[in-house]
Amino acid sequence: MPQVIPNIGFNHEKTAQAELELVPLSRLYSESNINHDPQLPHRVSFFLILFIEHGSGTHMVDFEDYSFSQGSVLFIQREQVHAFDFSNKPQGTAVLFTQAFLDSVHANMKLPNYTPTHLNKAHSALLSLDESHQERTQSIIQQIMTELNQPESDPLIVMYLFSALALILHRLRPEVKQDALSLQQNIKFARYFELLQNNYLRVRDANWYANQINTTYKTLNQVCKVATGLTAKQIIDSFTVLEMKRQLVVTNITSQKMALDFGFEDASNFVKYFKNHTQMTPSEFQKKYSKPSLSE
């Protein structure tokens, strides 16, 4: 079956291995060498902060529509599926960066952890800035762009500027407060989430994951709650349901095939699990996202 949702990687060569790129939205309207339609759902392997300077529209992030306007900031985590809305030609900047860039920043200075808070339904990808913070954000983005364009760009200056931007935006997001993670907790959570990404199709038992990282179920739960506000089991279910949604949008896959892929005994158990977490059957979800704005 054809792959409808393309996987978009980070262009390391284009950024001279800087692992961070600033892209004016206007460039996405005119570039002919983009091998996918940014207005259709696509999965990214990097992090993305989208700052809207002018204009309005609706940005889709993991099948939630967020209405943006001047001063809006949208946060897209790596492996999320999203789609731009260029109908009104909004102006702004997309800040793209990789986990390797974050690792370098963490090694040099304090920075908020980018844990998968998007799995928590209380999380919003949208932040609206007042005029003062719009000016500060625009100014820092411009300074990052200026430094990146220097003949001998200094990675440390870029890191400090990015850290200032990240800390300012982080302070304005009260629902994203995972700073209490210690270094050891951060390592445990990263290992847990990596294991989940590799094993969610066959294992949905939080105790199994706790054993794999040599910790107790209670300790894993505590770490997960600090990182995301969710228990270890809630993270498993949220991540699994999100992957189910992505699969349902990729193809017209049957419930029987989905049940088999996700390790359910039969289709009825799969449908019950999906509906319990989404209040929709898989077929109802497919119909909802076969609307023209996402499929044409």
C-alpha positions in Angstrom: 0.0 0.0 0.0 1.3 3.5 -0.8 2.7 5.6 2.1 0.6 8.7 2.5 2.4 10.2 5.4 6.0 10.8 4.4 8.8 10.8 6.9 10.9 14.0 6.7 14.4 14.0 8.0 16.8 16.8 8.9 19.1 18.1 6.2 22.5 17.8 8.0 24.5 18.8 4.9 22.4 21.9 4.2 23.2 23.2 7.7 26.9 22.2 7.6 26.2 19.9 10.5 25.0 22.7 12.7 21.9 20.6 13.6 19.8 23.8 13.6 18.1 25.6 10.8 15.9 28.7 10.5 13.4 28.6 7.6 11.2 31.6 6.7 7.7 30.3 5.9 7.8 32.3 2.7 10.5 29.9 1.4 8.2 27.0 1.8 5.7 28.6 -0.6 8.2 28.9 -3.5 10.8 26.2 -3.1 10.5 23.6 -5.9 13.0 21.1 -4.5 10.8 20.1 -1.5 9.8 16.5 -2.2 6.6 16.6 -0.2 3.6 18.9 0.2 4.0 20.7 3.6 0.3 21.2 3.7 -0.3 17.4 3.8 0.4 15.3 6.9 4.1 14.4 7.3 6.1 13.0 10.2 9.3 14.8 11.2 12.4 13.3 12.8 13.5 16.6 14.4 12.0 19.2 16.7 10.2 22.3 15.3 9.2 25.6 16.8 6.9 27.6 14.5 6.7 31.4 15.2 3.9 33.3 13.4 4.8 37.0 12.8 1.8 37.8 10.6 -1.3 36.1 9.3 -3.6 33.4 10.5 -4.7 29.8 9.8 -5.0 26.3 11.2 -2.0 24.0 11.9 -2.6 20.3 12.4 -0.5 18.5 15.0 -1.2 14.8 15.5 -4.8 15.2 14.2 -5.6 18.2 16.5 -6.3 21.5 14.7 -4.8 24.6 16.3 -6.0 28.0 15.1 -3.0 30.4 15.0 -2.7 34.2 14.5 0.0 36.9 14.8 2.2 36.1 17.8 1.3 32.4 17.9 4.1 29.8 18.6 3.6 26.1 17.8 5.7 23.3 19.2 6.1 20.1 17.2 8.1 17.2 18.8 10.1 14.8 16.8 8.1 11.9 15.4 4.9 13.9 15.5 2.7 14.2 12.4 1.8 17.8 11.3 0.6 19.8 8.4 1.0 23.5 7.5 -1.8 25.8 6.4 -0.7 28.2 3.7 -4.1 29.3 2.5 -3.6 32.8 3.9 0.2 32.9 3.3 1.2 33.5 7.0 4.6 35.0 7.6 7.0 33.7 10.2 9.9 31.4 10.9 10.3 27.7 11.4 13.1 26.8 13.9 14.3 23.2 13.1 16.7 21.4 15.4 17.8 17.9 16.2 18.3 15.8 19.3 22.1 16.1 18.7 21.8 19.9 18.9 19.9 19.6 22.2 22.5 17.2 23.5 25.2 19.8 22.7 23.2 22.5 24.4 22.6 20.4 27.5 26.3 19.8 27.7 27.1 23.5 27.9 24.1 25.1 29.7 20.8 24.5 31.5 17.9 24.0 29.1 14.3 22.6 29.6 14.0 18.9 28.7 12.0 18.2 25.6 10.1 15.2 27.0 7.0 13.9 25.1 4.4 16.0 26.9 2.3 15.9 23.8 1.1 12.5 25.0 -0.8 14.2 27.8 -4.2 15.4 26.6 -3.8 18.5 28.7 -0.9 19.5 26.6 -1.4 22.1 23.8 1.0 22.7 20.9 -0.1 26.3 20.7 1.2 29.3 22.7 0.0 32.9 22.1 2.5 35.6 22.9 1.7 39.2 23.9 3.3 42.1 22.0 6.3 42.3 24.3 7.1 38.6 23.9 6.5 38.7 20.2 9.2 41.4 19.9 11.6 39.4 22.1 11.0 36.2 20.2 11.4 37.9 16.8 14.6 39.6 17.9 16.3 36.4 19.2 15.3 34.5 16.0 16.8 37.3 14.0 20.0 37.2 16.1 20.3 33.4 15.6 19.8 33.8 11.9 22.5 36.5 11.8 25.0 34.4 13.6 24.3 31.3 11.5 25.1 33.5 8.4 28.4 34.6 9.7 31.4 33.4 7.7 32.8 31.9 11.0 29.7 31.2 12.9 30.2 30.3 16.5 28.1 27.3 17.6 28.3 28.4 21.3 26.7 31.8 20.5 24.0 30.0 18.6 23.4 27.7 21.6 23.2 30.6 24.0 20.7 32.4 21.8 18.6 29.3 21.3 18.7 28.6 25.1 17.5 32.1 25.8 14.6 31.6 23.4 13.7 28.2 24.8 13.8 29.4 28.4 11.6 32.4 27.6 9.0 30.3 25.8 9.2 27.6 28.5 8.4 30.1 31.2 5.2 31.0 29.4 3.9 27.4 29.3 2.6 26.5 32.7 1.5 23.0 31.6 5.0 22.0 30.6 7.1 21.9 33.8 9.3 18.8 33.6 12.4 20.7 35.0 12.3 18.7 38.3 13.8 15.6 36.6 17.3 14.8 38.0 20.0 13.6 35.7 19.4 10.0 36.7 15.6 10.4 36.2 16.2 11.9 32.8 18.3 9.0 31.8 15.7 6.5 33.0 12.9 8.3 31.2 14.9 8.5 28.0 15.6 4.8 28.1 12.0 4.0 28.9 10.7 6.1 26.0 13.2 4.6 23.6 12.2 1.1 24.7 8.5 2.0 24.2 9.1 3.3 20.7 10.8 0.0 19.8 8.4 -2.4 21.6 4.9 -0.9 21.8 3.5 -3.2 19.1 4.1 -6.3 21.3 4.4 -5.0 24.9 2.0 -2.8 26.8 3.0 -3.9 30.3 4.6 -1.1 32.3 6.2 -3.6 34.7 8.1 -5.1 31.7 9.6 -1.8 30.8 10.5 -1.1 34.5 12.4 -4.4 34.6 14.2 -3.6 31.3 15.7 -0.4 32.8 16.5 -2.1 36.2 14.0 -0.1 38.2 10.7 -0.6 40.0 7.2 0.0 38.7 6.7 2.6 41.4 10.0 4.5 40.5 9.2 4.4 36.8 5.7 5.9 37.5 7.2 8.7 39.6 9.7 9.6 36.8 6.9 9.5 34.2 4.7 11.7 36.2 7.4 14.3 36.7 8.3 14.2 33.0 4.8 14.3 31.5 2.1 14.3 34.1 1.2 10.8 33.1 1.8 7.4 34.7 3.9 4.8 32.8 0.8 3.0 31.7 -0.9 6.2 30.5 2.2 7.0 28.4 2.0 3.5 26.9 -1.7 3.9 26.0 -1.3 7.5 24.7 1.7 6.5 22.5 0.0 3.4 21.2 -3.3 5.1 20.4 -1.4 7.9 18.6 0.4 5.3 16.5 -2.9 3.7 15.7 -4.3 7.0 14.6 -1.3 7.5 12.3 -1.7 4.1 10.8 -5.4 4.6 10.2 -4.7 7.8 8.3 -1.8 6.3 6.3 -4.1 3.7 4.6 -7.6 2.3 4.6 -6.3 -0.6 6.8 -8.9 -2.9 8.3 -9.6 -3.3 12.0 -8.7 -7.0 11.6 -5.2 -6.1 10.2 -4.7 -3.4 12.9 -5.6 -5.9 15.6 -3.0 -8.3 14.2 -0.3 -5.6 13.9 -0.9 -4.3 17.5 -1.0 -7.7 19.1 -4.7 -7.9 20.0 -6.5 -11.3 20.0 -9.2 -10.2 17.7 -10.7 -7.1 16.0 -13.3 -6.5 18.6 -10.7 -6.1 21.4 -8.8 -3.6 19.2 -12.0 -1.6 18.4 -12.9 -1.6 22.1 -9.4 -0.4 23.1 -9.4 2.3 20.5 -12.9 3.6 21.3 -12.1 3.6 25.0 -9.3 6.0 24.5 -10.7 8.2 21.7 -14.6 7.9 22.0 -14.6 6.9 18.3 -14.4 3.6 16.5 -11.4 3.2 14.1 -13.7 3.6 11.1 -15.3 6.8 12.5 -11.8 8.2 13.0 -10.8 7.3 9.4 -13.9 9.0 8.1 -13.2 12.1 10.1 -9.7 12.5 8.6 -10.6 11.6 5.1 -11.8 15.2 4.8 -10.3 17.2 1.8 -8.0 19.3 3.8 -6.0 16.2 4.9 -6.4 13.8 2.0 -6.3 15.9 -1.2 
